[in-house]
Structures are given as C-alpha cells and as structure tokens.
Amino acid sequence: MQTFFVILILAFGFLITFQIAKASEYVSVLRGEEKARKQTNRINAFLLLAFLIVGLIGVYYCNERLKGKILGEAASLQGEKIDTMLYITLAITGIVFFITQILLFWFSFKYQESDNRKAYYYPHNNKLEIIWTVIPAIALTALVGFGIYYWFKITGDAPKDAMEVEVTGSQFKWEFRYPGRDGVFGKKYYKNIKPENNNPLGQLWDDPYNHDDVITTELHLVVNKPVRLIIGSKDVVHDVGLTQFRMKMDAVPGTPTTMWFTPKFTTKQMAEKSGDPDFVYELSCDQMCGKGHFSMRGVVIVETQEEFDRWVISQKPQYAIAHQEQAPQKTTQPADTTNKATAVVAEIKK
Amino acid sequence: MSNEINPHGQPEIVTRHDIHHDEHHVHHHKETFITKYIFSQDHKTIGKQFLITGIAWAIIGGLFSVLFRLQLGFPGQTFPILETFFGRYARGGQIQPEFYYALITMHGTVLVFFVLTAGLSGTFANLLIPLQCGARDMASPFLNMLSYWFFFLASVVMVSSLFVSTGPASGGWTMYPPLSALGAANDGSKLGTDLWLVAMALFVVSSLLGGLNYISTILNMRTKGMSMTRLPLTIWALFFTAILGVLSFPVLLSGFILLLFDRNLGTSFYLSDIFISQTGQALPNEGGSAILYQHLFWFLGHPEVYIIILPSMGMVSEVLAVNSRKPIFGYMAMVGSLFAITILAFLVWAHHMFVTGLNPFLGSIFVLLTLLIAVPSAIKVFNWLTTLWRGNIRFTPATLFSIGFVSLFISGGLTGVFLGNSTIDIHLHDTKFIVAHFHIVMGVASFFGMFAGVYHWFPKMFGRYLNNTLGFIHFWVTMIGAYMIFWPMHYEGLAGVPRRYLDLSGWHNFNKFVELNKMITVVSIIVFAVQLLFIFNFFYSIFKGRKVRHQNPWGANTLEWTTPIRPGHGNWTGEIPEVHRWAYDYGKDGREFIPQTEPIGKGEGHH
C-alpha cells in the first residue's frame, strides 16, 4: 500500500511538472519568444555561477565530513610511499581542478548572451596552445617520474631476510601456508586437493619439505619484518587487498603472483593510534569472484617476533593433521611427526 | 554507385553520386510502412531506431542501478515489492547476492555497450555523418540497415538471458574467466553467460558493419568542397570512434570466442589448475592463462571508453561553438588531440592490469603512455574554455549539457591521473574510487554529450522542439545529482572500500559509510526519475512538441541545417550544396554566422 502511494505521488509530481512546463511554453509564445528566451538565459547563467559557488562549498563540506574516515596512517613502509605519491598527485590535480572549474563556470556566467556584446572571433592562437600543451606535459612528466620511481621500489625484489607466506584464495575464503622450520614450502599439485582428507592445498605428502608446513586461517606477520606473499587461487581470480598496508595483488589460478611489504605497526599499536580498541587489519577480496565476493574476508595480525614465534609453534603442521585423521594410532604425538620431518629434511640437506 | 572502382578524383565521385540520386528522387518509389519505419535504409531513420532502442536499454540499465543501490543504501531492509516482481531473486524482499551480481553485470554491459556505444555512436554517426558531410545516405545503406538489425538481434538475445532459470550472466561486465567459464562456480556462468557471449558477438558484428560504413562514408562521400579540414568536429570525432571500433572489436570477439570454446568444447585457453570446492572436483584443464583473457578484453575495453567519449566530445565542441556564437578555438589542435587520443587508446590497455602480476617494467611503460593521454585531454579542455571566453552564450539545454560535460570531464579526467599511476593504483584498484572515476568521466559525461546531441538535433530528427522547461529541470537535477552521487564515492574508495560489495556490515574498516550510502541511493533514485521525465518529454515532443518553423533554428553553419525542416530520404531536394569554408565562421567580420555553403567573399579575412 505504501509503495502504491509513493508511485501515485511520483506520477502526480510528474504530471504537475509536465503541466507547468507546457504552460511555460505557451506563456513564452504569448509574451514573445525572444523576450522569454532572454529571461531564461539570465536565469541559467546565474544558476551556473550559483552551482560553482555552492559546489565548491559542497566540496569543502564533503571533505570535512569524510576526511576522518579515509586513509589513516599507512601501516607499511611501502604504503607511506603510496600515500606520498597520492598527496603529490592530489596537490597538482587539485590546483588544475579549481582553476579550470572556476574558469568554466565564470566564463559561462560572464559571457552570457547580451545585446551589447558581440562574440569575439578568435579561431586560434598557436602560442597559447603551445603553452597549454607544454605545461601539462611537464606536470605529467614529474608525476610519471615520481610514480615509476616508487613503483620500482615497491615492486622490486624483496629483501633476502623477508619471511614468506603462501596465500591461497578460493570461493570464499583465504588460507595461509607457512613453510615451517625448514623455511621451504613443500610441493603441491592442484589435483591432490582433498579437503575431506585434510589436504586443502594439494600438498604432496612424499615431499619432506611439506611435513612441517603449517596451514592457518589467519595471516600472522611480524612487525618491521619484510614479508613476501606468494599468492595463488584454487578456482577463480581473487585479489589480496590489504587496505591499511596499501597493498593489493591478484590471486590467479595457475599463475602464482607475489608481493612484499614491511608492516610498521602491530595490531595493538594500530588500535592505539586509531583510537579504536577493536581495530583489526582486514584482508579483502578485491576481484569479483562470485556470490560470496563481498564476504571473502581474512584477518591479519601483526605482532612482535616473540608473539609470532609463540603462535607459530602452537600450530600443528598440516601433514600431522592429515595423517592423524587417517591413522590416529600411528601419530598420537604430532610434535614427533614434526621432528621426524625435520630430521628427513636435515638428511636431504646433507 | 560503387565509389571504390571510380579511378577519378573525389569531386567527380560526388557529382556522379548526385546525379544518380537526383534521378532516384524523381522516380520516387512508393514506401510502405515497413520500408519506411522498420527495414528502412534511410540513415536518419536508422539513427532514430538506434536512439529509441538505446533509450529502452537505458531505462533497463538505469533501473538495475536503482535496484542495486537500494541494497547498497539500505542493506538488511526489506522491500516486499521486489519479491512481487523478482520472486526468488528477492526472497523476503531482499536482493539476493546472485541477483545483485547479475544486476551490476547487466547494468555495466547494457550501459557501456548497448546505450553508450550503440545508442550514442549508432544514433549520431547515422544521423550526422551524411547530413554534415553532404551525402544523400551512407556508403552502403543496406549494410547500415543490417548494422541496426544485428544490434536488435543482440538485444533480443541479451534480454532473453534475463529470463533463464539460472539467471543472467553475473561475472561482472568484464566477464573475467575462470569465474565466467565455470558454471559450477557461479550460477550466472551457466546458460546466462553463453547467451551473454552470443549477444555480444552479434553486437560486435553490428558495430563493425556500422563502423566500416561510417569510415567509408566520411572518406568517400563528402560533398564538393568539403575537404577533411572543413569537416565539423562531430564528424572527426565519429570518424576516429569508428576507426577505434573497427580495429579493436575483432580482438574482443576473439577473446569471447575462446571463452565460448573453454566453456563448451573443453579447451584450456584461460583455464589452469582449478579445483572447484562446491563440487569437490579438480578440472583436467592445465596450461591456460586467465590473464590472456584480460589482455584480449582490455585491448578493446580501453579503446571502448574512448569509443564512448569521443562522439560526446565532438558534439560538445559543435554545440559550444554554435551557442557561444564563436568559432571553436584551435580547430586543428582539437583534431590533433582527437588523433592523439585515438593512437594512445590502443597503447594503454594494461593499466587495467597493474595488480594482476604484470611484469613491473611493462607496468611502468603503461604508466607513461597512460598519463600521456592527459596532454591531449588537457588541450581539449583549455580549448573548450577559450571557446566560451568572450562568447555571447545562449543557454539552450544542449549548451548546458555541454558545459556540464566539460565540468564532469575535468573532474573525472583528473582522478584518472591518480589511477593511471601504477603506484597509486595499487591502493585504489578495484575500489569505489575507480567506480566514481569512470562513472563521472565515461558514464555521466558521455551521457551529457548524448543529451546535448539529442536536445540540439531533435529539431532535425523530428521537426519539433523538445520542451525547454523540462530540459532545464532535466539538466539541473542530473548535474547536481551526478556530483552528489559520485563525488563522495571517491572517499569510500580512498578508505579502501572494494567495488562490487553488496553489504559492508561484516567489515570492521569499511562499515563506516552507512549514512553516505543512504544519501547516494536516495539521490540516484531522484536522478533516475528525472531521466524518465526526459524520456517522457522525448516521446511527447515527437508528436506534440512545438513545431520547427525555421530551417536553421540555432543559426548554425553546418550542412544539416540547409536541408528541408523534415528532410526525406536523400536529404536535399535539389542538388547537394557545395561547401566553401570551414564550419566555424561565427562572429566573423561582424556577421553572426556564415554558413559553410556561402562562398568566400572578396577581401574576407582568412581564418
């Protein structure tokens, strides 16, 4: 019933607007079209100027209302560079924005039709045109220069001491694999994926490097320690989006990608900084991946080295979980398996 | 009639063409309703067919955006009426995720391709190219008719995909595989996507038939004296648009065909290493590259945005010059910048792929080429500003929409400088920032160009005027609304809110724009309602609008205003007029305007 009324009111509004519009057409014919046209011309010219002024106030108001909700301090060293680049671009484009918009609406108002003015025949001026080709070219060269400089810094090789974590997206969740004590990821093959057998990533169990690999549902990182993410996907294209770190990289099935960054603040520090005790780093899927795309959320925890070490030790290697389920009598002590695996690795290394 | 086999120079071709058509005119064969209005080969009628089909699509595409904005603005709230209309897609009066993704996919597809490509280029290239070049019709009126009917067929297939039981395609308008290739991963990727691909293939055929026609008409069928440098900027823009389409649509088609193969024939162009958790099944496909599709898609996808905006740029240039009663400033620079944009359009596609794992060195090349586009764009903006400067501006609805276009093009163009820079793109990629950016610069701005064109050439199309008061209401509400919708959306993007999220309530860091999203939804409903008002004005005025009584109502120089008020098939009743000057002699030597057909006077200044 309510919807019906809304539609009725809308239809009524349409009708009234239309009648007024039609009437105004008749009136203008009666009053002399030329006179009526000049009057609407003045009204529209005034409205253009008013739009400029109100619009600029609106831009200011919008900024006041929303500036507290965006960005915040970047939580990674790379993010700082991205923010710097963002502010450089904002400054340059901001200047251009205000100058051109003001000129556009001011000219429209100032040069509205008037009986006393004749339009000025001004087809071209090479000097002017060269000036406004060269100036944008210089400004853009600067932007390209800064941009590429930072781009190579960010996308260059990760430092040697970076920790590595493998991130795998699938509809609609994230899984993280840590290489364990040996620091090497075991081999995997997608046809081995059997979540029901506790092998969600398709690890090859006869590869000893796999025996200490840990799979988790939260991404734990160490503050001030560079981390290199090796990103993949099981099914469709996903994207690892880390807003607070300003990082993003697609997860493509069949084509692993990488990105690295250095977290600057632990989750706790960030909570203090932002004055939000519940603060949490979130990992969002930024590439359309199906009906659960909007809910494909991961949690990132940045902590100190000690906290991290304590956490990682408490995690059970996937090898142990898989084999415990299959043959619980064999591996009653998961820690043993880890030690065995490490021993195997040590032997291979010899 | 074939121009290609004529070995002689161009004026002769035109003359022969004339004679042929004049004969044709004398023995005018009887036109039935079907040949006149349905299977018409008259370029003007075909243009109107494109426009009206485009309007129908715009209502559908716009309505879809209102529906998903309801979900975005009021997540969790129920709208029982939605269940009445959409059944299980809106169970309990709430838009279901599958439905939401189908809506955004179809919104994008419909508006980018069916409205702003076919509806815009199709309408104005058909209407204006013969009229402004001085030709009786297109180079091949029959292919031109086929172009429309292929578009119609594409529309029928696309509409039918809305009604299949698994729903229409819902993988986003870019249709990235593997999501779009795997029915098991996504309901919309079942029959809906096959229909989507077939519809798009038909659409590409339509677009190629049209484009080839536009190019050959502009190159071969200009009237005597109409050298390329005397063409109005509308024609230059439509010319470059057609070239872009002809060179890039085939690449898109190849991408779609490979996707159809992957879907139905078991090939592995795009598929590799896939395990689908819903079915617990690993697919046999290995060795394909999902990124290959993105290259093929964006090789059209990027030129596509220029296919959308160039016709608007052309029409805005024309409308601004006519209504400020001044020549367009820097005609050659305008043509040159259109040319530069056309060339660069082919060289920047990978800026959509900075975060796909693209080689960073390659990325840096694309940054350079992308930001280069800002230079010709800046030239255009400064030239439009200088065209207004010291003019004597008449604010018709068309002028207002043109000024609005320039304003939006500046705002949206500048945010492109952020996104084109790969460093910043890492943060802003696939957030609401990019949504705001391309809606302003490509969506709304192109619509403004299209509106300017409709208001300006409506008298030529139908011999009647649109109602001005409704035109002014339409402009002001749309202009204010467009900024209110998309300006604050940039802030959401800066905060990292990803695009294509239908509900932010599960997110700690994104769920802080509740009020803003409500406001945007309410404004978008108002703006949509005002578009309906425009459409009403359009159809009402076709039949009941104020009649045009003057052959040249805007006091314009170009050739279309030398035809009768309601031109028949063949456009000019007598000979096609000869052209003696460029299209922009406004305010010259104390005269308000000098039509292109007027010979250069003795001692007249050269432009």
Interface residues (C-beta under 8 A of the other chain):
Chain A: T3 L10 F14 T17 F18 I20 A21 K22 S24 E25 V29 R37 T40 N41 N44 A45 L47 L48 F51 G55 G58 V59 C62 L66 K67 K69 I70 L71 G79 K81 I82 M85 L86 T89 L90 I92 T93 V96 F97 T100 Q101 L103 L104 F105 F107 S108 Y111 Q112 E113 S114 R117 K118 A119 Y120 Y121 Y122 P123 H124 N125 L128 E129 W132 T133 P136 A137 L140 L143 V144 F146 G147 I148 Y150 W151 F152 I154 T155 G156 S170 Q171 Y190 K191 I193 P195 E196 G202 K234 D235 V236 V237 D239 G241 T243 Q244 R246 M247 K248 M249 D250 V252 P253 G254 T255 P256 T257 T258 D278 F279 V280 E282 S284 C285 D286 Q287 M288 C289 G290 K291 G292 H293 F294 S295 R297
Chain B: F79 P80 I81 P97 E98 Y101 S170 G171 G172 Y176 P177 P178 L179 L182 A185 N186 D187 L271 S272 D273 I274 F275 I276 S277 Q278 G280 A282 E286 G287 G288 S289 A290 I291 S324 R325 K326 P327 I328 F329 G330 Y331 M332 A333 V355 T356 G357 P360 G363 S364 V367 L368 L371 L372 A374 V375 A378 I379 V381 F382 N383 W384 L385 T386 L388 W389 R390 G391 N392 I393 R394 F395 L400 I403 V406 S407 I410 S411 L414 T415 V417 F418 N421 S422 T423 I424 I426 H427 H429 D430 T431 N467 N468 T469 L470 F472 I473 W476 M479 I480 Y483 M484 W487 P488 Y491 L494 A495 G496 P498 R500 Y501 L502 D503 L504 G506 W507 H508 N509 F510 K512 F513 L516 A529 L532 L533 F536 N537 Y540 R546 Y584 Y586 G587 K588 D589 G590 H607
